[in-house]
Amino acid sequence: MKRAAMITLVLAILVPLTTFFTTGTACYNIDSMNRDDACLKSCNAKPEWYKLCQDTLGSALDTSEVTFYALMATNQATLKYGDTINKVINPMLGAGNLPDTEREAVSNCKGKYEEAGALTKSVADQLVGCDFRSGKQEYMDAEVAIQSCLDGLSSFQFLPLYAIVSADRDLTMVALQLGDLIFGS
């Protein structure tokens, strides 16, 4: 990863988290737990999600409020969506050499990624404000958007974008599953 991109990633994750903790915000009636327990409790449906959860929360404190873990994964998902748009989708669309059906599928993905990014940004804002009224639905809508992109690419699994979207969907699911510790299933 390039140095500037790494700095942007670190700042995009740390600034909201710093705000979350330096403002004294601790959400009422939200459990704290060990990072490993949070991953085990939330992401045990698939071993790869558990591993991704561990990787996603690797730099987090060993024990934190669950909101912190959900916020961390949600911010990482939001950043990943932007990276996929800027580093993969936009160059593919700008090259001008995609057949019409592939161009349509990739263009659909761009819209779905923009939608998912807005939704996860909204969830992150809600987590920081301890506002849990619509986060669950927005997490699910973000997952549906990314899944819609993946479904649209099903005929084009040979494209590198397909594997990227599949990985992004897994990260979306990790964020959603960690959010479920707060919002409920």
C-alpha positions as CSV (number, residue, x, y, z in Angstrom):
1,M,0.0,0.0,0.0
2,K,1.4,3.4,-0.9
3,R,2.4,5.7,2.0
4,A,-0.2,8.4,1.3
5,A,-3.0,5.8,1.1
6,M,-1.8,4.2,4.3
7,I,-1.8,7.5,6.1
8,T,-5.3,8.3,4.8
9,L,-6.5,4.9,6.0
10,V,-5.1,5.3,9.4
11,L,-6.4,8.9,9.8
12,A,-9.9,7.9,8.5
13,I,-10.1,5.2,11.1
14,L,-8.4,7.0,14.0
15,V,-10.1,10.4,13.8
16,P,-13.7,9.1,14.3
17,L,-12.4,6.7,17.0
18,T,-10.5,9.4,18.7
19,T,-13.6,11.6,18.6
20,F,-15.6,8.7,19.9
21,F,-13.4,8.3,23.0
22,T,-12.2,11.8,23.7
23,T,-15.7,13.3,23.8
24,G,-16.4,10.9,26.7
25,T,-19.0,9.1,24.7
26,A,-19.8,5.7,26.1
27,C,-23.0,4.3,24.9
28,Y,-25.4,3.5,27.7
29,N,-26.2,-0.2,28.2
30,I,-23.7,-1.4,25.6
31,D,-21.4,-4.3,26.6
32,S,-17.7,-4.3,26.6
33,M,-15.9,-7.4,25.7
34,N,-12.7,-8.9,24.6
35,R,-11.9,-8.5,20.9
36,D,-11.6,-12.3,20.4
37,D,-15.0,-12.8,22.1
38,A,-16.6,-10.1,20.0
39,C,-15.4,-11.9,16.8
40,L,-16.4,-15.3,18.1
41,K,-19.8,-14.2,19.2
42,S,-20.6,-12.2,16.0
43,C,-18.7,-13.9,13.2
44,N,-18.9,-17.6,14.0
45,A,-21.2,-18.4,11.1
46,K,-18.2,-18.7,8.7
47,P,-14.6,-19.3,9.7
48,E,-13.4,-16.8,7.1
49,W,-15.6,-14.1,8.7
50,Y,-14.1,-14.9,12.1
51,K,-10.6,-14.6,10.6
52,L,-11.5,-11.4,8.8
53,C,-12.9,-10.0,12.1
54,Q,-9.7,-10.8,13.9
55,D,-7.7,-9.1,11.1
56,T,-10.1,-6.1,11.0
57,L,-9.9,-5.5,14.8
58,G,-6.2,-6.5,15.1
59,S,-5.1,-3.0,16.1
60,A,-8.0,-2.5,18.6
61,L,-7.6,-2.6,22.3
62,D,-8.0,-6.1,23.7
63,T,-11.2,-5.1,25.6
64,S,-13.5,-2.4,24.4
65,E,-17.1,-1.4,24.2
66,V,-18.7,-3.3,21.4
67,T,-19.6,0.0,19.7
68,F,-15.9,0.6,19.2
69,Y,-15.4,-2.7,17.3
70,A,-18.5,-2.1,15.2
71,L,-17.3,1.4,14.4
72,M,-13.9,0.2,13.5
73,A,-15.2,-2.4,11.0
74,T,-17.8,0.0,9.6
75,N,-15.1,2.6,8.9
76,Q,-12.9,0.1,7.3
77,A,-15.8,-1.1,5.0
78,T,-16.5,2.5,4.0
79,L,-12.9,3.1,3.2
80,K,-12.7,-0.1,1.2
81,Y,-15.7,0.9,-0.9
82,G,-14.0,4.1,-1.8
83,D,-10.8,2.4,-2.7
84,T,-12.6,-0.1,-4.9
85,I,-14.4,2.7,-6.7
86,N,-11.3,4.8,-7.2
87,K,-8.7,2.1,-7.8
88,V,-10.7,-0.5,-9.7
89,I,-14.1,0.5,-10.9
90,N,-13.3,4.0,-12.2
91,P,-10.2,2.9,-14.2
92,M,-12.3,0.0,-15.7
93,L,-15.0,2.4,-16.8
94,G,-12.5,5.0,-18.0
95,A,-10.5,2.6,-20.1
96,G,-13.3,2.5,-22.7
97,N,-12.6,-1.1,-23.8
98,L,-15.2,-3.0,-21.9
99,P,-17.9,-4.8,-23.9
100,D,-21.4,-3.3,-23.2
101,T,-22.6,-6.0,-20.9
102,E,-19.5,-5.8,-18.7
103,R,-19.6,-2.0,-18.7
104,E,-23.2,-2.2,-17.6
105,A,-22.3,-4.6,-14.7
106,V,-19.3,-2.5,-13.6
107,S,-21.4,0.7,-13.8
108,N,-24.1,-0.9,-11.7
109,C,-21.3,-1.7,-9.2
110,K,-20.2,1.9,-9.0
111,G,-23.7,3.0,-8.1
112,K,-24.1,0.2,-5.5
113,Y,-20.8,1.0,-4.0
114,E,-21.6,4.6,-3.7
115,E,-24.9,3.6,-2.0
116,A,-23.2,1.2,0.4
117,G,-20.6,3.8,1.3
118,A,-23.2,6.4,2.1
119,L,-25.1,3.9,4.3
120,T,-22.0,2.7,6.2
121,K,-21.0,6.4,6.7
122,S,-24.4,7.0,8.2
123,V,-24.1,4.0,10.5
124,A,-20.7,5.2,11.7
125,D,-22.1,8.6,12.5
126,Q,-24.9,6.9,14.4
127,L,-22.5,4.7,16.3
128,V,-20.4,7.7,17.4
129,G,-23.7,9.4,18.6
130,C,-25.0,6.3,20.3
131,D,-28.1,6.5,18.1
132,F,-29.2,2.9,17.3
133,R,-32.5,3.5,15.7
134,S,-31.8,2.8,12.0
135,G,-28.3,1.3,12.0
136,K,-29.4,-2.3,11.6
137,Q,-31.5,-1.5,8.5
138,E,-28.7,0.6,7.0
139,Y,-26.2,-2.2,7.6
140,M,-28.5,-4.7,5.8
141,D,-29.1,-2.2,3.0
142,A,-25.4,-1.8,2.5
143,E,-25.0,-5.6,2.4
144,V,-27.8,-5.8,-0.2
145,A,-26.1,-3.1,-2.3
146,I,-22.7,-5.0,-2.4
147,Q,-24.5,-8.3,-3.0
148,S,-26.4,-6.7,-5.9
149,C,-23.0,-5.7,-7.4
150,L,-21.7,-9.2,-6.9
151,D,-24.8,-10.8,-8.4
152,G,-24.5,-8.5,-11.5
153,L,-20.9,-9.7,-12.0
154,S,-21.8,-13.4,-11.8
155,S,-21.3,-13.8,-15.5
156,F,-18.0,-12.1,-15.3
157,Q,-16.3,-14.0,-12.5
158,F,-13.1,-13.9,-14.6
159,L,-12.8,-10.2,-13.9
160,P,-10.5,-9.3,-10.9
161,L,-13.3,-7.1,-9.8
162,Y,-15.4,-10.1,-8.9
163,A,-12.9,-11.3,-6.3
164,I,-12.6,-7.8,-4.9
165,V,-16.3,-7.4,-4.5
166,S,-16.6,-10.8,-2.9
167,A,-13.9,-9.8,-0.3
168,D,-15.7,-6.4,0.2
169,R,-18.9,-8.3,0.8
170,D,-17.2,-10.4,3.5
171,L,-16.0,-7.2,5.2
172,T,-19.5,-5.8,5.0
173,M,-20.8,-8.9,6.7
174,V,-18.2,-8.6,9.5
175,A,-19.3,-5.0,10.1
176,L,-22.9,-6.1,10.0
177,Q,-22.3,-9.0,12.4
178,L,-20.4,-6.8,14.8
179,G,-23.3,-4.3,14.6
180,D,-25.7,-7.1,15.5
181,L,-24.0,-7.2,18.9
182,I,-25.5,-3.7,19.4
183,F,-28.6,-3.7,17.2
184,G,-29.6,-7.3,17.8
185,S,-30.2,-10.0,15.2
